[in-house]
Amino acid sequence: DAIPQVLSGQINPGRVFDRTISLADVPAGYQAMDDRTALKVMVTP
């Protein structure tokens, strides 16, 4: 539900996500969360 608000700039994703990765790096994002080096990862197209 928050995606439209993030995309429009109403919500600053920096406050929600602590890492941004590309779609190709999704496995690395899951690994970072598993390793506890990231809490929330945002995937960009």
N, CA, C and O atoms as a Maestro MAE file, in Angstrom:
{
 s_m_m2io_version
 :::
 2.0.0
}

f_m_ct {
 s_m_title
 :::
 protein
 m_atom[180] {
  # First column is atom index #
  i_m_mmod_type
  r_m_x_coord
  r_m_y_coord
  r_m_z_coord
  i_m_residue_number
  s_m_chain_name
  s_m_pdb_residue_name
  s_m_pdb_atom_name
  i_m_atomic_number
  :::
  1 25 0.806 -1.202 0.000 1 A "ASP " " N  " 7
  2 3 0.000 0.000 0.000 1 A "ASP " " CA " 6
  3 2 0.850 1.267 0.000 1 A "ASP " " C  " 6
  4 15 0.385 2.319 -0.438 1 A "ASP " " O  " 8
  5 25 2.086 1.182 0.484 2 A "ALA " " N  " 7
  6 3 2.934 2.368 0.567 2 A "ALA " " CA " 6
  7 2 3.667 2.671 -0.734 2 A "ALA " " C  " 6
  8 15 4.219 3.761 -0.885 2 A "ALA " " O  " 8
  9 25 3.685 1.734 -1.672 3 A "ILE " " N  " 7
  10 3 4.476 1.922 -2.890 3 A "ILE " " CA " 6
  11 2 4.073 3.187 -3.659 3 A "ILE " " C  " 6
  12 15 4.962 3.942 -4.052 3 A "ILE " " O  " 8
  13 25 2.791 3.455 -3.894 4 A "PRO " " N  " 7
  14 3 2.449 4.690 -4.603 4 A "PRO " " CA " 6
  15 2 2.933 5.946 -3.867 4 A "PRO " " C  " 6
  16 15 3.346 6.918 -4.499 4 A "PRO " " O  " 8
  17 25 2.881 5.922 -2.547 5 A "GLN " " N  " 7
  18 3 3.334 7.078 -1.774 5 A "GLN " " CA " 6
  19 2 4.851 7.236 -1.847 5 A "GLN " " C  " 6
  20 15 5.352 8.360 -1.881 5 A "GLN " " O  " 8
  21 25 5.577 6.141 -1.870 6 A "VAL " " N  " 7
  22 3 7.032 6.209 -2.028 6 A "VAL " " CA " 6
  23 2 7.369 6.753 -3.408 6 A "VAL " " C  " 6
  24 15 8.217 7.635 -3.540 6 A "VAL " " O  " 8
  25 25 6.708 6.230 -4.438 7 A "LEU " " N  " 7
  26 3 6.991 6.655 -5.804 7 A "LEU " " CA " 6
  27 2 6.629 8.117 -6.050 7 A "LEU " " C  " 6
  28 15 7.287 8.791 -6.843 7 A "LEU " " O  " 8
  29 25 5.601 8.608 -5.383 8 A "SER " " N  " 7
  30 3 5.196 10.002 -5.564 8 A "SER " " CA " 6
  31 2 6.002 10.960 -4.699 8 A "SER " " C  " 6
  32 15 5.901 12.176 -4.861 8 A "SER " " O  " 8
  33 25 6.802 10.423 -3.781 9 A "GLY " " N  " 7
  34 3 7.611 11.272 -2.914 9 A "GLY " " CA " 6
  35 2 6.945 11.651 -1.610 9 A "GLY " " C  " 6
  36 15 7.531 12.389 -0.819 9 A "GLY " " O  " 8
  37 25 5.723 11.163 -1.357 10 A "GLN " " N  " 7
  38 3 5.035 11.474 -0.109 10 A "GLN " " CA " 6
  39 2 5.715 10.820 1.086 10 A "GLN " " C  " 6
  40 15 5.703 11.371 2.187 10 A "GLN " " O  " 8
  41 25 6.305 9.653 0.875 11 A "ILE " " N  " 7
  42 3 7.027 8.940 1.930 11 A "ILE " " CA " 6
  43 2 8.481 8.850 1.508 11 A "ILE " " C  " 6
  44 15 8.778 8.492 0.369 11 A "ILE " " O  " 8
  45 25 9.386 9.172 2.415 12 A "ASN " " N  " 7
  46 3 10.812 9.064 2.146 12 A "ASN " " CA " 6
  47 2 11.253 7.637 2.440 12 A "ASN " " C  " 6
  48 15 11.273 7.237 3.604 12 A "ASN " " O  " 8
  49 25 11.610 6.851 1.416 13 A "PRO " " N  " 7
  50 3 11.971 5.453 1.661 13 A "PRO " " CA " 6
  51 2 13.244 5.297 2.481 13 A "PRO " " C  " 6
  52 15 13.508 4.219 3.014 13 A "PRO " " O  " 8
  53 25 14.031 6.353 2.588 14 A "GLY " " N  " 7
  54 3 15.221 6.290 3.427 14 A "GLY " " CA " 6
  55 2 14.873 6.026 4.877 14 A "GLY " " C  " 6
  56 15 15.689 5.499 5.633 14 A "GLY " " O  " 8
  57 25 13.691 6.383 5.258 15 A "ARG " " N  " 7
  58 3 13.252 6.145 6.634 15 A "ARG " " CA " 6
  59 2 12.699 4.735 6.815 15 A "ARG " " C  " 6
  60 15 12.564 4.253 7.940 15 A "ARG " " O  " 8
  61 25 12.383 4.085 5.710 16 A "VAL " " N  " 7
  62 3 11.807 2.745 5.772 16 A "VAL " " CA " 6
  63 2 12.847 1.691 5.412 16 A "VAL " " C  " 6
  64 15 12.952 0.664 6.081 16 A "VAL " " O  " 8
  65 25 13.611 1.945 4.360 17 A "PHE " " N  " 7
  66 3 14.585 0.983 3.844 17 A "PHE " " CA " 6
  67 2 15.999 1.435 4.183 17 A "PHE " " C  " 6
  68 15 16.289 2.632 4.181 17 A "PHE " " O  " 8
  69 25 16.871 0.489 4.469 18 A "ASP " " N  " 7
  70 3 18.257 0.864 4.752 18 A "ASP " " CA " 6
  71 2 19.214 0.446 3.645 18 A "ASP " " C  " 6
  72 15 20.421 0.659 3.759 18 A "ASP " " O  " 8
  73 25 18.690 -0.145 2.576 19 A "ARG " " N  " 7
  74 3 19.518 -0.496 1.420 19 A "ARG " " CA " 6
  75 2 18.635 -0.537 0.183 19 A "ARG " " C  " 6
  76 15 17.488 -0.981 0.238 19 A "ARG " " O  " 8
  77 25 19.183 -0.070 -0.933 20 A "THR " " N  " 7
  78 3 18.489 -0.105 -2.218 20 A "THR " " CA " 6
  79 2 19.326 -0.925 -3.182 20 A "THR " " C  " 6
  80 15 20.534 -0.723 -3.302 20 A "THR " " O  " 8
  81 25 18.665 -1.860 -3.874 21 A "ILE " " N  " 7
  82 3 19.369 -2.730 -4.813 21 A "ILE " " CA " 6
  83 2 18.596 -2.807 -6.116 21 A "ILE " " C  " 6
  84 15 17.415 -2.462 -6.174 21 A "ILE " " O  " 8
  85 25 19.272 -3.261 -7.157 22 A "SER " " N  " 7
  86 3 18.598 -3.455 -8.443 22 A "SER " " CA " 6
  87 2 17.891 -4.806 -8.445 22 A "SER " " C  " 6
  88 15 18.144 -5.658 -7.593 22 A "SER " " O  " 8
  89 25 17.017 -4.981 -9.401 23 A "LEU " " N  " 7
  90 3 16.284 -6.239 -9.518 23 A "LEU " " CA " 6
  91 2 17.244 -7.417 -9.684 23 A "LEU " " C  " 6
  92 15 16.990 -8.506 -9.171 23 A "LEU " " O  " 8
  93 25 18.330 -7.199 -10.392 24 A "ALA " " N  " 7
  94 3 19.312 -8.271 -10.613 24 A "ALA " " CA " 6
  95 2 20.028 -8.679 -9.332 24 A "ALA " " C  " 6
  96 15 20.578 -9.778 -9.254 24 A "ALA " " O  " 8
  97 25 20.028 -7.799 -8.318 25 A "ASP " " N  " 7
  98 3 20.739 -8.076 -7.068 25 A "ASP " " CA " 6
  99 2 19.832 -8.561 -5.942 25 A "ASP " " C  " 6
  100 15 20.232 -8.552 -4.778 25 A "ASP " " O  " 8
  101 25 18.617 -8.983 -6.277 26 A "VAL " " N  " 7
  102 3 17.680 -9.451 -5.248 26 A "VAL " " CA " 6
  103 2 18.275 -10.560 -4.375 26 A "VAL " " C  " 6
  104 15 18.108 -10.506 -3.156 26 A "VAL " " O  " 8
  105 25 18.960 -11.562 -4.934 27 A "PRO " " N  " 7
  106 3 19.551 -12.581 -4.058 27 A "PRO " " CA " 6
  107 2 20.522 -11.986 -3.034 27 A "PRO " " C  " 6
  108 15 20.561 -12.429 -1.886 27 A "PRO " " O  " 8
  109 25 21.296 -10.993 -3.443 28 A "ALA " " N  " 7
  110 3 22.221 -10.342 -2.507 28 A "ALA " " CA " 6
  111 2 21.449 -9.580 -1.434 28 A "ALA " " C  " 6
  112 15 21.894 -9.508 -0.288 28 A "ALA " " O  " 8
  113 25 20.305 -9.016 -1.788 29 A "GLY " " N  " 7
  114 3 19.474 -8.326 -0.806 29 A "GLY " " CA " 6
  115 2 18.937 -9.279 0.243 29 A "GLY " " C  " 6
  116 15 18.938 -8.969 1.434 29 A "GLY " " O  " 8
  117 25 18.478 -10.443 -0.202 30 A "TYR " " N  " 7
  118 3 18.015 -11.447 0.760 30 A "TYR " " CA " 6
  119 2 19.165 -11.917 1.645 30 A "TYR " " C  " 6
  120 15 18.983 -12.132 2.844 30 A "TYR " " O  " 8
  121 25 20.340 -12.076 1.058 31 A "GLN " " N  " 7
  122 3 21.501 -12.502 1.839 31 A "GLN " " CA " 6
  123 2 21.857 -11.444 2.880 31 A "GLN " " C  " 6
  124 15 22.184 -11.784 4.018 31 A "GLN " " O  " 8
  125 25 21.800 -10.184 2.508 32 A "ALA " " N  " 7
  126 3 22.099 -9.104 3.451 32 A "ALA " " CA " 6
  127 2 21.116 -9.115 4.617 32 A "ALA " " C  " 6
  128 15 21.511 -8.903 5.763 32 A "ALA " " O  " 8
  129 25 19.841 -9.360 4.333 33 A "MET " " N  " 7
  130 3 18.866 -9.436 5.423 33 A "MET " " CA " 6
  131 2 19.115 -10.668 6.277 33 A "MET " " C  " 6
  132 15 18.981 -10.609 7.499 33 A "MET " " O  " 8
  133 25 19.474 -11.777 5.655 34 A "ASP " " N  " 7
  134 3 19.783 -12.995 6.399 34 A "ASP " " CA " 6
  135 2 21.011 -12.807 7.279 34 A "ASP " " C  " 6
  136 15 21.062 -13.309 8.402 34 A "ASP " " O  " 8
  137 25 22.011 -12.075 6.758 35 A "ASP " " N  " 7
  138 3 23.237 -11.805 7.517 35 A "ASP " " CA " 6
  139 2 23.050 -10.700 8.546 35 A "ASP " " C  " 6
  140 15 23.959 -10.413 9.325 35 A "ASP " " O  " 8
  141 25 21.886 -10.087 8.550 36 A "ARG " " N  " 7
  142 3 21.553 -8.986 9.454 36 A "ARG " " CA " 6
  143 2 22.399 -7.735 9.200 36 A "ARG " " C  " 6
  144 15 22.631 -6.943 10.113 36 A "ARG " " O  " 8
  145 25 22.860 -7.561 7.946 37 A "THR " " N  " 7
  146 3 23.551 -6.326 7.585 37 A "THR " " CA " 6
  147 2 22.586 -5.323 6.970 37 A "THR " " C  " 6
  148 15 22.948 -4.172 6.724 37 A "THR " " O  " 8
  149 25 21.355 -5.762 6.723 38 A "ALA " " N  " 7
  150 3 20.287 -4.888 6.238 38 A "ALA " " CA " 6
  151 2 18.989 -5.331 6.886 38 A "ALA " " C  " 6
  152 15 18.736 -6.525 7.048 38 A "ALA " " O  " 8
  153 25 18.166 -4.355 7.254 39 A "LEU " " N  " 7
  154 3 16.864 -4.678 7.842 39 A "LEU " " CA " 6
  155 2 15.775 -4.717 6.785 39 A "LEU " " C  " 6
  156 15 14.985 -5.660 6.729 39 A "LEU " " O  " 8
  157 25 15.735 -3.691 5.948 40 A "LYS " " N  " 7
  158 3 14.739 -3.605 4.877 40 A "LYS " " CA " 6
  159 2 15.467 -3.211 3.600 40 A "LYS " " C  " 6
  160 15 16.240 -2.253 3.588 40 A "LYS " " O  " 8
  161 25 15.219 -3.947 2.534 41 A "VAL " " N  " 7
  162 3 15.874 -3.700 1.256 41 A "VAL " " CA " 6
  163 2 14.817 -3.305 0.231 41 A "VAL " " C  " 6
  164 15 13.807 -3.991 0.067 41 A "VAL " " O  " 8
  165 25 15.062 -2.193 -0.453 42 A "MET " " N  " 7
  166 3 14.157 -1.753 -1.510 42 A "MET " " CA " 6
  167 2 14.746 -2.169 -2.851 42 A "MET " " C  " 6
  168 15 15.925 -1.937 -3.122 42 A "MET " " O  " 8
  169 25 13.917 -2.785 -3.688 43 A "VAL " " N  " 7
  170 3 14.344 -3.232 -5.011 43 A "VAL " " CA " 6
  171 2 13.869 -2.210 -6.040 43 A "VAL " " C  " 6
  172 15 12.694 -1.846 -6.075 43 A "VAL " " O  " 8
  173 25 14.805 -1.752 -6.880 44 A "THR " " N  " 7
  174 3 14.458 -0.820 -7.947 44 A "THR " " CA " 6
  175 2 14.514 -1.545 -9.283 44 A "THR " " C  " 6
  176 15 15.329 -2.450 -9.463 44 A "THR " " O  " 8
  177 25 13.660 -1.159 -10.218 45 A "PRO " " N  " 7
  178 3 13.656 -1.840 -11.519 45 A "PRO " " CA " 6
  179 2 14.911 -1.547 -12.335 45 A "PRO " " C  " 6
  180 15 15.053 -2.048 -13.450 45 A "PRO " " O  " 8
  :::
 }
 m_bond[179] {
  # First column is bond index #
  i_m_from
  i_m_to
  i_m_order
  :::
  1 1 2 1
  2 2 3 1
  3 3 4 2
  4 3 5 1
  5 5 6 1
  6 6 7 1
  7 7 8 2
  8 7 9 1
  9 9 10 1
  10 10 11 1
  11 11 12 2
  12 11 13 1
  13 13 14 1
  14 14 15 1
  15 15 16 2
  16 15 17 1
  17 17 18 1
  18 18 19 1
  19 19 20 2
  20 19 21 1
  21 21 22 1
  22 22 23 1
  23 23 24 2
  24 23 25 1
  25 25 26 1
  26 26 27 1
  27 27 28 2
  28 27 29 1
  29 29 30 1
  30 30 31 1
  31 31 32 2
  32 31 33 1
  33 33 34 1
  34 34 35 1
  35 35 36 2
  36 35 37 1
  37 37 38 1
  38 38 39 1
  39 39 40 2
  40 39 41 1
  41 41 42 1
  42 42 43 1
  43 43 44 2
  44 43 45 1
  45 45 46 1
  46 46 47 1
  47 47 48 2
  48 47 49 1
  49 49 50 1
  50 50 51 1
  51 51 52 2
  52 51 53 1
  53 53 54 1
  54 54 55 1
  55 55 56 2
  56 55 57 1
  57 57 58 1
  58 58 59 1
  59 59 60 2
  60 59 61 1
  61 61 62 1
  62 62 63 1
  63 63 64 2
  64 63 65 1
  65 65 66 1
  66 66 67 1
  67 67 68 2
  68 67 69 1
  69 69 70 1
  70 70 71 1
  71 71 72 2
  72 71 73 1
  73 73 74 1
  74 74 75 1
  75 75 76 2
  76 75 77 1
  77 77 78 1
  78 78 79 1
  79 79 80 2
  80 79 81 1
  81 81 82 1
  82 82 83 1
  83 83 84 2
  84 83 85 1
  85 85 86 1
  86 86 87 1
  87 87 88 2
  88 87 89 1
  89 89 90 1
  90 90 91 1
  91 91 92 2
  92 91 93 1
  93 93 94 1
  94 94 95 1
  95 95 96 2
  96 95 97 1
  97 97 98 1
  98 98 99 1
  99 99 100 2
  100 99 101 1
  101 101 102 1
  102 102 103 1
  103 103 104 2
  104 103 105 1
  105 105 106 1
  106 106 107 1
  107 107 108 2
  108 107 109 1
  109 109 110 1
  110 110 111 1
  111 111 112 2
  112 111 113 1
  113 113 114 1
  114 114 115 1
  115 115 116 2
  116 115 117 1
  117 117 118 1
  118 118 119 1
  119 119 120 2
  120 119 121 1
  121 121 122 1
  122 122 123 1
  123 123 124 2
  124 123 125 1
  125 125 126 1
  126 126 127 1
  127 127 128 2
  128 127 129 1
  129 129 130 1
  130 130 131 1
  131 131 132 2
  132 131 133 1
  133 133 134 1
  134 134 135 1
  135 135 136 2
  136 135 137 1
  137 137 138 1
  138 138 139 1
  139 139 140 2
  140 139 141 1
  141 141 142 1
  142 142 143 1
  143 143 144 2
  144 143 145 1
  145 145 146 1
  146 146 147 1
  147 147 148 2
  148 147 149 1
  149 149 150 1
  150 150 151 1
  151 151 152 2
  152 151 153 1
  153 153 154 1
  154 154 155 1
  155 155 156 2
  156 155 157 1
  157 157 158 1
  158 158 159 1
  159 159 160 2
  160 159 161 1
  161 161 162 1
  162 162 163 1
  163 163 164 2
  164 163 165 1
  165 165 166 1
  166 166 167 1
  167 167 168 2
  168 167 169 1
  169 169 170 1
  170 170 171 1
  171 171 172 2
  172 171 173 1
  173 173 174 1
  174 174 175 1
  175 175 176 2
  176 175 177 1
  177 177 178 1
  178 178 179 1
  179 179 180 2
  :::
 }
}
